[in-house]
């Protein structure tokens, strides 16, 4: 290919990606639209081929290491270990019961079970994700999976020692309901470890015209009803009637995770066979996701979005609440209870 034709080819690819992107979106409608989106992402195998077992961002260190100096998939594993240490989960004894909310295809859950000895239940609203998570989990690992809605967990009150959730909150239309359910199933004295894609808090500056357009794309392209800010999700957790007055510490890991976006595109160039082996449809799908990934990078780089982390220990003294409602567990909930 001549020197002149390279720019033309690049423009053609960019134009094709833009056409695919504008022609369709994955706007949030209800829980079924989220499940359908993740079913498709799992079935087409593109994310798994490129991202491996972890469909979340990676941790590149503080200060972040240069792209290419750390393996893309290793960075994703590093995020799991970094969140375990930061949240204090590594102080829990082996055999502790951990709930992974929004488990994807089980990458984090398997690390929690294998490397820390926890007994893990991973849940997702996507049946195909749960099937794939189960397929990837070795026999004998204390790690299992179930289809479940995070806003209506089929688990008894105070049934787990720790709740873990990475990048699940953006798909939740009811942020307070999400916080309430996580804390309802958490035992007094139990630990909470969350990581989230968060928008800039409105108190820190209203969005301008460009930011509003970008935000609309970030919501509509990947089935997000709304993003919480770090401050608002912290308030949801601390004000929950199930929190027993829990105090939530927060952090902003935007810098440490920012390289993930560009690295995810470069991974397609490093592993072209992973895409080409899936056929022309996968190539088109990869092109279709690229503009959203670039917008995500821009949003996190400029502060429109932030990668928030949240930790807390639920106080041992229960606050007054509607115990009858809390203990009304169905027979299916009893069967799914951890342990």
C-alpha positions as CSV (number, residue, x, y, z in Angstrom):
1,X,0.0,0.0,0.0
2,X,1.4,3.4,-1.0
3,X,2.1,6.2,1.5
4,X,-0.9,8.2,0.1
5,X,-3.3,5.3,0.4
6,X,-2.7,4.8,4.2
7,X,-4.6,8.0,5.2
8,X,-7.3,7.1,2.7
9,X,-7.6,3.6,4.3
10,X,-7.7,5.1,7.8
11,X,-10.4,7.5,6.8
12,X,-12.4,4.7,5.2
13,X,-12.2,2.6,8.4
14,X,-13.0,5.6,10.6
15,X,-16.0,6.4,8.3
16,X,-17.2,2.9,8.4
17,X,-17.0,2.8,12.2
18,X,-18.8,6.1,12.5
19,X,-21.6,4.9,10.2
20,X,-22.1,1.7,12.2
21,X,-22.1,3.7,15.4
22,X,-24.6,6.3,14.4
23,X,-26.9,3.8,12.8
24,X,-27.6,1.9,16.0
25,X,-27.3,2.2,19.7
26,X,-28.0,0.1,22.8
27,X,-30.2,2.6,24.7
28,X,-31.3,1.5,28.1
29,X,-35.0,0.6,28.3
30,X,-35.3,-1.8,31.2
31,X,-33.4,-4.7,32.9
32,X,-34.1,-6.9,29.9
33,X,-32.2,-4.5,27.6
34,X,-29.1,-4.7,29.8
35,X,-29.4,-8.5,29.9
36,X,-29.8,-8.6,26.1
37,X,-26.7,-6.4,25.6
38,X,-24.5,-8.6,27.7
39,X,-25.9,-11.8,26.2
40,X,-24.9,-10.5,22.8
41,X,-21.4,-9.4,23.9
42,X,-20.9,-12.8,25.5
43,X,-22.2,-14.8,22.5
44,X,-20.2,-13.0,19.9
45,X,-17.0,-13.8,22.0
46,X,-15.2,-10.6,20.8
47,X,-14.8,-9.2,24.3
48,X,-13.6,-12.5,25.7
49,X,-11.1,-13.0,22.9
50,X,-9.6,-9.5,23.3
51,X,-10.1,-8.8,27.0
52,X,-9.9,-12.3,28.4
53,X,-11.9,-13.3,31.5
54,X,-12.1,-9.7,32.9
55,X,-14.6,-7.4,31.3
56,X,-13.5,-4.3,33.3
57,X,-10.7,-1.8,33.3
58,X,-7.2,-2.5,34.3
59,X,-4.9,-0.9,37.0
60,X,-1.7,0.5,35.6
61,X,-0.1,1.6,38.9
62,X,0.2,4.9,40.7
63,X,1.7,6.7,38.9
64,X,0.4,4.7,35.9
65,X,2.9,2.7,33.9
66,X,3.3,3.3,30.2
67,X,1.0,1.4,27.8
68,X,2.9,-1.6,26.6
69,X,5.0,-1.9,29.8
70,X,2.4,-4.1,31.4
71,X,0.3,-6.8,29.7
72,X,-3.3,-5.7,29.1
73,X,-4.9,-8.7,30.7
74,X,-2.4,-8.6,33.6
75,X,-3.5,-5.0,34.3
76,X,-7.1,-6.3,34.8
77,X,-6.0,-8.9,37.3
78,X,-4.0,-6.2,39.0
79,X,-7.1,-4.1,39.5
80,X,-8.8,-7.0,41.3
81,X,-5.8,-7.4,43.7
82,X,-5.5,-3.6,44.2
83,X,-9.2,-3.4,45.1
84,X,-8.9,-6.4,47.5
85,X,-6.0,-4.7,49.3
86,X,-7.5,-1.2,49.3
87,X,-10.9,-2.4,50.7
88,X,-9.4,-4.7,53.3
89,X,-10.8,-7.9,51.9
90,X,-7.4,-9.5,52.2
91,X,-7.8,-9.5,55.9
92,X,-10.9,-11.8,55.8
93,X,-10.2,-15.4,56.6
94,X,-10.4,-18.2,54.0
95,X,-13.9,-19.5,53.7
96,X,-15.5,-16.1,54.0
97,X,-18.7,-15.8,51.9
98,X,-18.4,-13.1,49.2
99,X,-21.1,-12.0,46.8
100,X,-19.8,-10.6,43.4
101,X,-22.6,-8.4,42.0
102,X,-22.3,-8.0,38.2
103,X,-19.8,-10.8,37.9
104,X,-19.5,-10.9,34.1
105,X,-17.9,-14.2,33.0
106,X,-16.5,-14.7,36.4
107,X,-12.9,-13.5,36.2
108,X,-12.9,-11.5,39.5
109,X,-14.9,-14.2,41.2
110,X,-12.4,-16.9,40.3
111,X,-9.5,-14.8,41.6
112,X,-11.3,-14.1,44.9
113,X,-11.9,-17.9,45.3
114,X,-8.5,-19.1,44.0
115,X,-6.1,-16.5,45.5
116,X,-7.9,-15.6,48.7
117,X,-9.8,-18.8,49.6
118,X,-13.2,-17.1,49.6
119,X,-16.4,-18.9,48.9
120,X,-17.9,-16.8,46.1
121,X,-21.3,-16.4,44.5
122,X,-21.2,-14.4,41.3
123,X,-24.5,-13.0,40.0
124,X,-25.4,-11.4,36.7
125,X,-28.7,-10.5,35.0
126,X,-27.4,-12.1,31.8
127,X,-28.1,-15.9,31.5
128,X,-25.4,-16.3,28.8
129,X,-22.8,-14.7,31.0
130,X,-23.6,-17.0,33.9
131,X,-23.4,-20.0,31.6
132,X,-20.0,-18.9,30.3
133,X,-18.8,-18.1,33.8
134,X,-19.7,-21.6,34.9
135,X,-17.9,-23.1,31.9
136,X,-14.7,-21.3,32.6
137,X,-14.6,-22.2,36.3
138,X,-12.5,-25.3,37.2
139,X,-14.1,-28.1,39.2
140,X,-13.4,-27.9,42.9
141,X,-13.1,-24.1,43.0
142,X,-15.4,-22.6,45.7
143,X,-17.1,-20.4,43.2
144,X,-20.5,-20.6,41.6
145,X,-22.8,-18.4,39.6
146,X,-26.5,-17.6,39.4
147,X,-28.8,-15.4,37.3
148,X,-30.1,-12.6,39.6
149,X,-31.2,-9.0,39.5
150,X,-29.0,-6.8,41.6
151,X,-32.0,-4.7,42.5
152,X,-33.9,-7.7,43.9
153,X,-31.2,-10.1,45.3
154,X,-32.7,-13.5,46.0
155,X,-30.6,-13.8,49.2
156,X,-31.5,-13.5,52.9
157,X,-30.6,-10.5,54.9
158,X,-27.1,-10.5,56.5
159,X,-26.0,-13.6,54.6
160,X,-22.5,-12.7,53.2
161,X,-19.2,-11.6,54.8
162,X,-18.4,-9.2,51.9
163,X,-20.0,-7.7,48.9
164,X,-17.9,-7.0,45.8
165,X,-19.1,-5.1,42.7
166,X,-17.0,-3.7,39.8
167,X,-18.5,-1.5,37.1
168,X,-22.1,-2.7,37.7
169,X,-23.7,0.4,39.1
170,X,-23.9,2.3,35.7
171,X,-26.5,-0.2,34.6
172,X,-28.7,0.3,37.6
173,X,-31.7,2.7,37.1
174,X,-32.2,2.9,40.9
175,X,-29.0,3.8,42.6
176,X,-30.5,3.8,46.0
177,X,-32.1,0.5,45.5
178,X,-28.7,-0.9,44.4
179,X,-27.0,0.4,47.5
180,X,-29.8,-0.9,49.7
181,X,-29.6,-4.4,48.3
182,X,-25.9,-4.6,48.7
183,X,-26.1,-3.6,52.3
184,X,-29.2,-5.7,53.1
185,X,-27.4,-8.9,52.3
186,X,-24.1,-7.8,54.1
187,X,-23.6,-9.1,57.6
188,X,-22.9,-6.7,60.4
189,X,-19.1,-6.3,60.5
190,X,-19.0,-7.3,56.8
191,X,-16.9,-5.5,54.2
192,X,-18.0,-3.6,51.1
193,X,-15.7,-3.2,48.0
194,X,-17.0,-1.3,45.0
195,X,-15.6,0.2,41.8
196,X,-17.7,2.3,39.5
197,X,-17.7,4.5,36.4
198,X,-18.9,7.8,37.9
199,X,-19.9,11.1,36.3
200,X,-18.6,14.5,37.5
201,X,-20.8,15.7,40.4
202,X,-23.1,18.5,39.2
203,X,-21.9,20.5,42.3
204,X,-18.4,20.5,40.7
205,X,-19.6,22.1,37.4
206,X,-22.4,21.8,35.0
207,X,-21.8,20.0,31.7
208,X,-21.2,22.2,28.6
209,X,-22.7,21.5,25.2
210,X,-20.0,19.1,24.1
211,X,-20.0,17.2,27.4
212,X,-23.7,16.8,27.2
213,X,-23.4,15.2,23.8
214,X,-20.6,12.9,24.9
215,X,-22.6,11.9,28.0
216,X,-25.6,11.0,25.9
217,X,-23.5,8.7,23.8
218,X,-21.9,7.1,26.8
219,X,-25.3,6.3,28.2
220,X,-27.0,5.2,25.0
221,X,-24.2,3.1,23.4
222,X,-23.7,0.7,26.2
223,X,-27.2,0.4,27.9
224,X,-26.6,2.8,30.8
225,X,-29.6,4.5,32.3
226,X,-27.5,7.0,34.3
227,X,-24.1,7.4,36.0
228,X,-23.8,8.2,39.7
229,X,-21.2,10.6,40.9
230,X,-18.7,9.5,43.5
231,X,-20.4,11.8,46.0
232,X,-23.9,10.7,45.2
233,X,-23.2,7.0,45.4
234,X,-21.4,7.5,48.7
235,X,-24.5,9.2,50.0
236,X,-26.7,6.4,48.7
237,X,-24.6,3.9,50.7
238,X,-24.3,6.0,53.8
239,X,-28.0,6.9,53.9
240,X,-29.3,3.3,53.3
241,X,-31.6,2.0,55.9
242,X,-29.7,-1.3,55.8
243,X,-26.3,0.3,56.4
244,X,-26.5,0.6,60.2
245,X,-24.9,4.0,59.8
246,X,-22.0,2.7,57.7
247,X,-19.2,5.1,56.8
248,X,-17.9,4.9,53.3
249,X,-14.4,5.9,52.2
250,X,-13.9,6.8,48.5
251,X,-11.0,7.1,46.1
252,X,-10.6,8.3,42.5
253,X,-8.5,5.8,40.4
254,X,-9.1,7.5,37.1
255,X,-5.4,8.0,36.4
256,X,-4.5,4.4,37.3
257,X,-7.2,3.0,35.0
258,X,-7.2,5.6,32.1
259,X,-4.7,3.6,29.9
260,X,-7.2,0.8,29.7
261,X,-9.2,2.5,27.0
262,X,-6.5,3.0,24.4
263,X,-4.9,-0.3,25.4
264,X,-8.1,-2.1,24.6
265,X,-8.0,-0.7,21.0
266,X,-4.3,-1.6,20.7
267,X,-5.0,-5.1,21.9
268,X,-7.0,-5.6,18.8
269,X,-3.9,-4.7,16.8
270,X,-1.7,-7.0,18.9
271,X,-4.2,-9.9,18.5
272,X,-5.7,-9.5,15.0
273,X,-6.3,-13.2,14.8
274,X,-8.6,-13.1,17.8
275,X,-10.9,-10.9,15.7
276,X,-10.4,-12.3,12.3
277,X,-11.0,-15.8,13.5
278,X,-14.5,-14.8,14.4
279,X,-15.3,-13.7,10.9
280,X,-16.4,-10.4,9.2
281,X,-19.1,-9.8,11.7
282,X,-16.6,-9.5,14.6
283,X,-14.5,-7.1,12.6
284,X,-17.6,-4.9,12.1
285,X,-18.4,-5.2,15.8
286,X,-15.0,-4.2,16.8
287,X,-15.2,-1.1,14.5
288,X,-18.6,-0.3,16.0
289,X,-17.3,-0.2,19.6
290,X,-14.2,1.9,18.8
291,X,-15.9,5.4,18.9
292,X,-17.5,4.7,22.3
293,X,-14.1,3.5,23.7
294,X,-12.5,6.7,22.4
295,X,-15.2,8.9,23.9
296,X,-14.8,7.0,27.2
297,X,-11.1,7.8,27.1
298,X,-11.8,11.5,26.5
299,X,-14.4,11.6,29.3
300,X,-12.1,10.0,31.9
301,X,-9.1,12.1,30.7
302,X,-11.0,15.4,31.0
303,X,-12.8,14.7,34.3
304,X,-16.3,14.4,32.9
305,X,-16.1,10.8,34.2
306,X,-14.2,9.3,37.1
307,X,-13.3,5.8,38.2
308,X,-14.6,5.8,41.8
309,X,-13.8,3.2,44.4
310,X,-15.7,2.7,47.6
311,X,-15.1,0.7,50.8
312,X,-16.8,0.4,54.2
313,X,-17.4,-2.0,57.1
314,X,-21.0,-2.4,58.2
315,X,-21.3,-1.6,61.9
316,X,-22.3,-4.4,64.1
317,X,-25.2,-2.6,65.8
318,X,-28.3,-3.0,63.6
319,X,-30.5,0.0,63.1
320,X,-34.3,-0.3,63.5
321,X,-35.9,-1.4,60.2
322,X,-38.7,-3.4,58.7
323,X,-37.6,-6.8,59.9
324,X,-40.7,-8.6,58.5
325,X,-39.9,-7.3,55.0
326,X,-36.2,-8.1,55.4
327,X,-36.8,-11.7,56.4
328,X,-39.5,-12.5,53.8
329,X,-37.2,-14.7,51.7
330,X,-38.7,-16.9,49.1
331,X,-37.9,-20.6,48.7
332,X,-35.7,-19.9,45.7
333,X,-33.7,-17.4,47.8
334,X,-33.1,-20.0,50.4
335,X,-31.8,-22.4,47.8
336,X,-29.5,-19.7,46.3
337,X,-28.1,-18.5,49.7
338,X,-24.4,-18.8,49.9
339,X,-23.4,-21.9,51.9
